[in-house]
């Protein structure tokens, strides 16, 4: 039964990726979803984008972004006088004027391709980022996605990234779906990942990105108790608190114009670009219960 579900999910994800690869389908999806997903949090926030993989030749995975397009986007940020900022430093930006000229670039999973392809481009264009690493998979291959697995950054690569001025944040210990965990397992995911990454970088790790974009108030309270002071939110934007920063996914078909619109402070209540990002976030990485763990408990989800 599990094999059938796996193959079916893989087929659905690939089909969605092919459809979403055109220019027409995302526009239609975004326009249709605007009334349902397009509303933005009324709280003034520094806008942010979430990337997973930046590759020279992206595959079918919606979260694989073309390297040439990424380079063009960074150059466009420079042309528009938009400065990137790490997640931890967003807490120090107070004025709305400064918030409007800043942007968060975040990278989930801490994949090896960041070191190989993304870091050189960021250094060349003088932009900073926050890389959220899965501390229990350093130098290993991921095992939770319906798509082919990818290798994660090793300790030395993480150290070099940190030494080059980029923030290293936590994406937990094993990429668990946190709201499904009991308190003991949740504490381990939050605390142990922080300890491992701090030991590598010799710097405080105070920012976190929740795997699968899945979080609730219990998870956030536990995270703060573990020593985290800021978080990026892939989902649940309307519930964002002062120390949480909404980020929008960057997908394979997104152009520079689309990404600029996604982080523009001039976007009104309804935005097809933002709506599309919110809608597609539910399909781009498969399912968060792909490998449903024995430690998950349904009644803890709420």
C-alpha positions as CSV (number, residue, x, y, z in Angstrom):
1,X,0.0,0.0,0.0
2,X,2.8,2.4,0.9
3,X,4.5,1.7,-2.4
4,X,1.3,2.6,-4.3
5,X,0.9,5.8,-2.3
6,X,4.5,6.7,-3.0
7,X,4.3,6.1,-6.7
8,X,1.0,8.0,-6.9
9,X,2.4,11.0,-5.0
10,X,5.5,11.1,-7.2
11,X,3.3,11.0,-10.3
12,X,1.1,13.8,-9.0
13,X,4.1,16.0,-8.0
14,X,5.8,15.5,-11.4
15,X,2.6,16.3,-13.2
16,X,2.1,19.5,-11.2
17,X,5.6,20.5,-11.9
18,X,5.2,20.1,-15.6
19,X,2.0,22.1,-15.6
20,X,3.4,24.8,-13.4
21,X,6.4,25.1,-15.6
22,X,4.5,27.1,-18.2
23,X,3.9,30.8,-17.8
24,X,0.1,30.5,-18.2
25,X,-0.7,28.0,-15.5
26,X,1.0,29.9,-12.6
27,X,-0.9,33.1,-13.6
28,X,-4.2,31.3,-13.7
29,X,-3.5,29.5,-10.4
30,X,-2.4,32.8,-8.8
31,X,-5.4,34.7,-10.0
32,X,-7.8,32.0,-8.9
33,X,-6.2,31.7,-5.5
34,X,-5.9,35.4,-4.8
35,X,-9.2,35.6,-3.0
36,X,-8.3,32.6,-0.9
37,X,-4.6,33.0,-0.3
38,X,-3.6,36.4,-1.4
39,X,-4.2,38.4,1.7
40,X,-1.1,39.6,3.5
41,X,-0.4,40.2,7.1
42,X,-1.3,43.8,8.1
43,X,1.9,43.9,10.2
44,X,4.8,45.7,8.5
45,X,7.5,43.2,7.9
46,X,10.8,43.0,6.0
47,X,9.9,40.8,3.0
48,X,11.6,37.6,2.3
49,X,12.1,34.8,-0.1
50,X,12.7,31.1,0.5
51,X,14.9,29.1,-1.9
52,X,15.8,25.4,-1.6
53,X,18.1,24.6,-4.5
54,X,19.8,26.9,-7.0
55,X,21.2,24.8,-9.9
56,X,22.6,25.3,-13.4
57,X,20.2,22.8,-14.8
58,X,17.0,22.4,-12.6
59,X,15.0,19.3,-12.9
60,X,11.3,18.8,-12.4
61,X,11.3,19.8,-8.7
62,X,9.5,23.1,-8.4
63,X,11.9,24.2,-5.7
64,X,15.0,24.0,-8.0
65,X,15.7,27.5,-9.2
66,X,17.9,28.3,-12.3
67,X,21.3,29.7,-11.4
68,X,21.3,32.2,-14.3
69,X,17.9,33.5,-13.1
70,X,19.1,33.8,-9.6
71,X,22.1,35.8,-10.7
72,X,19.8,38.1,-12.7
73,X,17.6,38.5,-9.6
74,X,20.5,39.5,-7.4
75,X,21.6,42.1,-9.9
76,X,18.1,43.4,-10.0
77,X,18.2,43.9,-6.3
78,X,21.3,46.0,-6.7
79,X,19.7,48.0,-9.4
80,X,16.7,48.7,-7.1
81,X,18.9,49.5,-4.1
82,X,17.4,46.6,-2.2
83,X,19.9,45.3,0.4
84,X,19.6,41.8,1.7
85,X,19.7,41.1,5.4
86,X,20.1,38.0,7.6
87,X,17.1,36.8,9.7
88,X,18.8,37.6,13.0
89,X,19.5,41.1,11.9
90,X,15.9,41.9,11.0
91,X,15.1,42.3,14.7
92,X,17.3,45.4,14.8
93,X,15.5,47.2,11.9
94,X,12.9,49.5,13.3
95,X,11.9,52.1,10.7
96,X,9.4,51.3,8.0
97,X,11.6,53.1,5.5
98,X,14.5,50.7,6.2
99,X,12.2,47.7,6.1
100,X,11.0,48.7,2.7
101,X,14.6,48.7,1.3
102,X,15.6,45.3,2.8
103,X,15.0,41.7,1.8
104,X,15.6,38.4,3.4
105,X,17.1,35.6,1.3
106,X,16.7,32.3,3.1
107,X,17.7,28.8,2.0
108,X,16.1,25.8,3.6
109,X,17.7,22.3,4.1
110,X,21.3,23.5,3.9
111,X,22.1,21.6,0.7
112,X,25.5,21.2,-0.8
113,X,24.5,23.0,-4.0
114,X,24.4,26.2,-1.9
115,X,28.2,26.0,-1.4
116,X,28.9,25.0,-5.0
117,X,26.7,27.4,-6.9
118,X,24.9,29.9,-4.7
119,X,27.6,31.2,-2.4
120,X,29.9,32.4,-5.3
121,X,27.1,34.4,-6.8
122,X,26.1,35.9,-3.5
123,X,29.7,36.9,-2.8
124,X,30.1,38.4,-6.3
125,X,26.9,40.5,-6.0
126,X,27.6,41.3,-2.3
127,X,24.4,39.9,-0.8
128,X,23.9,38.0,2.5
129,X,21.6,35.2,3.3
130,X,20.5,32.8,6.0
131,X,21.0,29.1,5.4
132,X,18.9,26.8,7.5
133,X,20.7,23.5,8.0
134,X,19.3,20.1,9.0
135,X,21.9,19.3,11.7
136,X,21.4,15.6,11.7
137,X,22.1,15.2,8.0
138,X,25.4,17.1,7.6
139,X,27.3,15.6,4.6
140,X,24.5,13.1,4.1
141,X,21.6,12.7,1.7
142,X,18.1,13.8,2.6
143,X,15.4,11.1,3.0
144,X,12.1,12.8,3.4
145,X,11.3,14.1,-0.1
146,X,9.3,12.4,-2.9
147,X,11.9,13.7,-5.4
148,X,15.5,12.3,-5.7
149,X,17.5,12.9,-2.6
150,X,20.1,15.7,-2.4
151,X,23.3,15.9,-0.4
152,X,23.6,18.3,2.5
153,X,26.4,20.7,3.4
154,X,29.2,19.2,5.5
155,X,30.8,20.8,8.6
156,X,33.7,22.4,6.7
157,X,31.3,23.9,4.1
158,X,29.1,25.3,6.8
159,X,32.0,26.9,8.5
160,X,33.2,28.6,5.3
161,X,29.7,29.9,4.6
162,X,29.5,31.3,8.1
163,X,33.0,32.8,7.9
164,X,31.9,34.6,4.7
165,X,29.3,36.6,6.5
166,X,26.2,34.4,6.0
167,X,24.0,33.4,8.9
168,X,23.6,29.7,9.8
169,X,20.2,28.9,11.2
170,X,18.5,25.7,12.3
171,X,16.1,23.6,10.2
172,X,15.9,21.2,13.2
173,X,17.8,17.9,13.7
174,X,16.0,15.5,11.3
175,X,13.6,17.7,9.3
176,X,10.7,16.5,11.5
177,X,7.1,17.8,11.2
178,X,7.3,19.6,14.6
179,X,3.7,19.9,15.6
180,X,3.3,16.1,15.5
181,X,6.0,15.6,18.1
182,X,5.7,15.1,21.8
183,X,7.4,17.6,24.0
184,X,10.5,15.5,24.6
185,X,11.1,14.8,20.9
186,X,10.4,18.4,20.0
187,X,12.9,19.6,22.5
188,X,15.6,17.3,21.0
189,X,14.9,18.6,17.5
190,X,15.2,22.2,18.6
191,X,18.0,22.0,21.1
192,X,20.4,19.4,19.6
193,X,20.4,21.0,16.2
194,X,21.2,24.4,17.7
195,X,24.1,22.9,19.7
196,X,25.6,21.1,16.7
197,X,25.5,24.1,14.4
198,X,26.9,26.4,17.1
199,X,29.8,24.0,17.7
200,X,30.6,24.2,14.0
201,X,30.4,28.0,13.5
202,X,31.4,29.1,17.0
203,X,28.5,31.6,16.7
204,X,25.1,31.7,18.3
205,X,22.3,30.1,16.3
206,X,19.2,32.1,17.0
207,X,17.1,31.7,13.8
208,X,14.9,28.8,12.8
209,X,12.9,27.7,9.8
210,X,10.2,25.1,10.5
211,X,10.4,22.0,8.3
212,X,7.5,21.7,5.8
213,X,6.5,25.2,7.0
214,X,4.6,23.4,9.8
215,X,4.4,25.2,13.2
216,X,2.0,26.2,15.9
217,X,2.2,28.3,19.1
218,X,3.4,25.3,21.1
219,X,6.3,24.8,18.7
220,X,7.2,28.5,18.8
221,X,7.1,28.7,22.5
222,X,9.4,25.6,22.7
223,X,11.7,27.2,20.1
224,X,12.0,30.4,22.2
225,X,12.7,28.4,25.3
226,X,15.5,26.6,23.4
227,X,17.1,30.0,22.7
228,X,15.8,31.0,19.2
229,X,14.9,34.6,18.9
230,X,13.6,34.8,15.3
231,X,11.9,32.5,12.7
232,X,10.9,32.5,9.1
233,X,7.4,31.4,8.2
234,X,6.8,29.6,5.0
235,X,3.1,29.2,6.0
236,X,0.8,30.7,8.6
237,X,1.8,34.3,7.6
238,X,-1.3,35.9,9.0
239,X,-0.4,34.6,12.5
240,X,3.1,36.0,12.4
241,X,4.4,37.6,15.5
242,X,6.9,40.4,15.9
243,X,9.8,38.0,15.9
244,X,8.6,35.9,13.0
245,X,9.1,36.8,9.3
246,X,7.0,35.6,6.4
247,X,8.9,34.3,3.4
248,X,7.6,33.4,0.0
249,X,8.8,30.4,-2.0
250,X,10.9,30.9,-5.2
251,X,9.9,28.4,-7.8
252,X,11.5,27.1,-10.9
253,X,9.3,29.1,-13.3
254,X,9.6,32.4,-11.4
255,X,11.1,35.3,-13.2
256,X,13.0,38.2,-11.8
257,X,9.9,40.4,-12.2
258,X,7.8,37.9,-10.3
259,X,10.2,37.7,-7.4
260,X,10.5,41.5,-7.2
261,X,6.7,41.7,-7.0
262,X,6.7,39.1,-4.2
263,X,8.9,41.2,-2.0
264,X,7.6,44.6,-3.0
265,X,6.2,46.8,-0.2
266,X,3.7,48.2,-2.7
267,X,1.8,45.0,-3.1
268,X,-1.8,45.5,-2.0
269,X,-4.1,43.2,-0.1
270,X,-4.5,40.9,-3.2
271,X,-1.5,39.8,-5.2
272,X,-1.5,37.1,-7.7
273,X,2.3,36.6,-7.3
274,X,2.0,36.1,-3.6
275,X,-1.1,34.0,-4.0
276,X,0.7,31.7,-6.4
277,X,3.6,31.3,-4.0
278,X,1.3,30.4,-1.1
279,X,-0.7,27.9,-3.2
280,X,2.3,26.2,-4.7
281,X,4.1,25.9,-1.3
282,X,1.7,23.0,-0.7
283,X,2.9,21.1,-3.7
284,X,6.5,21.9,-4.3
285,X,8.1,19.5,-1.8
286,X,5.7,16.5,-1.7
287,X,3.9,15.7,1.5
288,X,5.1,16.4,5.1
289,X,3.8,13.0,6.2
290,X,5.6,11.2,3.4
291,X,7.5,9.0,5.9
292,X,5.2,9.2,8.9
293,X,7.3,8.5,11.9
294,X,6.4,6.5,15.0
295,X,7.0,9.5,17.1
296,X,4.3,11.5,15.4
297,X,1.0,11.9,17.2
298,X,-2.1,13.3,15.5
299,X,-3.6,14.8,18.6
300,X,-0.6,17.1,19.0
301,X,-1.1,18.8,15.7
302,X,-3.6,21.4,16.8
